[in-house]
Amino acid sequence: MYVNDIDNVQYLMQQMKIDGVKCSEDLFINLISCYRRLGLGEQALKTFYRLRDFGCEPSVAIYNCVLDCLLSENRFSMISPVYANMKRDGMEPDKWTYNILLKALSRNGRVDGARKVLDEMSKRGCVPDEVSYTTVVSELCGSGRVKEAKEAVEGDFGRFGMVSVWNALVLGVCKEGEFNEAFRVMEKMVGEGVRLNVITFTTVMNCLADVGEVGIALAVLAKMLLRGCSPNVFTFTSLIKGFCLKGKMEQAYEVYDKMTREGVST
């Protein structure tokens, strides 16, 4: 569906209402998802509030779709009332609902609110998972609140040993250009018994390549291999990018050649 199709869709929906045609949950989920892709959160909300006109009752899946649509446009002021409405309708939030709320709160700088949601999840028997904690850390870093992300990970978040949570912090620190701090975080991971993986190393190497520090990126690769961690296509392309940015095309080709010889798929 395209923006130009909106009027036709609205006309068709109106005709279906006049004819008393009942619509399924799937139809509304697909329609709201289309509005999300087109950046039409307000239209998605209007459609949601007309559900019952078409004999369709709200469900957790539809609520999640609406909440995700509002989140995609950072319409934080609308998310809270929709969630409150969901609870009034007697809907039990699932993990997807909570992860949307966590992303919204963290993106809006409301870390305490995100922590309360994590607590609520546990109390309701919906145990926060790796996605839940990683979401909070990623959004904090993405909004420039790396210090708070660091405090969270090196505090209660880190005790679960989830590597993606730590990787999100490593990325946030690297994006700030604090590579020494990134190396310190990696050492902390090892000390906490968290196994560094290919994403950990490649994240650092890619950020180093972006700022022209391809020599240090090669040293990180050596450390990676020493730990028995095999590089993937993104590891190699990070190095190729780094050499290309430095104008060292011969070395870039050597890395590409090594990648193909080792059978790493592009």
Buried (B, 14 or more C-beta within 10 A) or exposed (E): BEEEEBEEBEEEBEEBBEEEEEBEBEBBBEBBBBBBEBEBBBBBBEBBEBBEEBEBEBBBBBBBBBBBBBBBBEBBEBBBEBBEBBEEEEBEBBBBBBBBBBBBBBBBBBBEBBBEBBEBBEEEEBEBBEBBBBBBBBBBBBBEBBEBBBBBBBEEBBEEEBBBBBBBBBBBBBBBEBBEBBBEBBEBBEEBEBEBBBBBBBBBBBBBBBBEBBEBBBEBBEBBEEEEBEBBEBBBBBBBBBBBBBEBEEBBEBBBEEBEEEEBEE
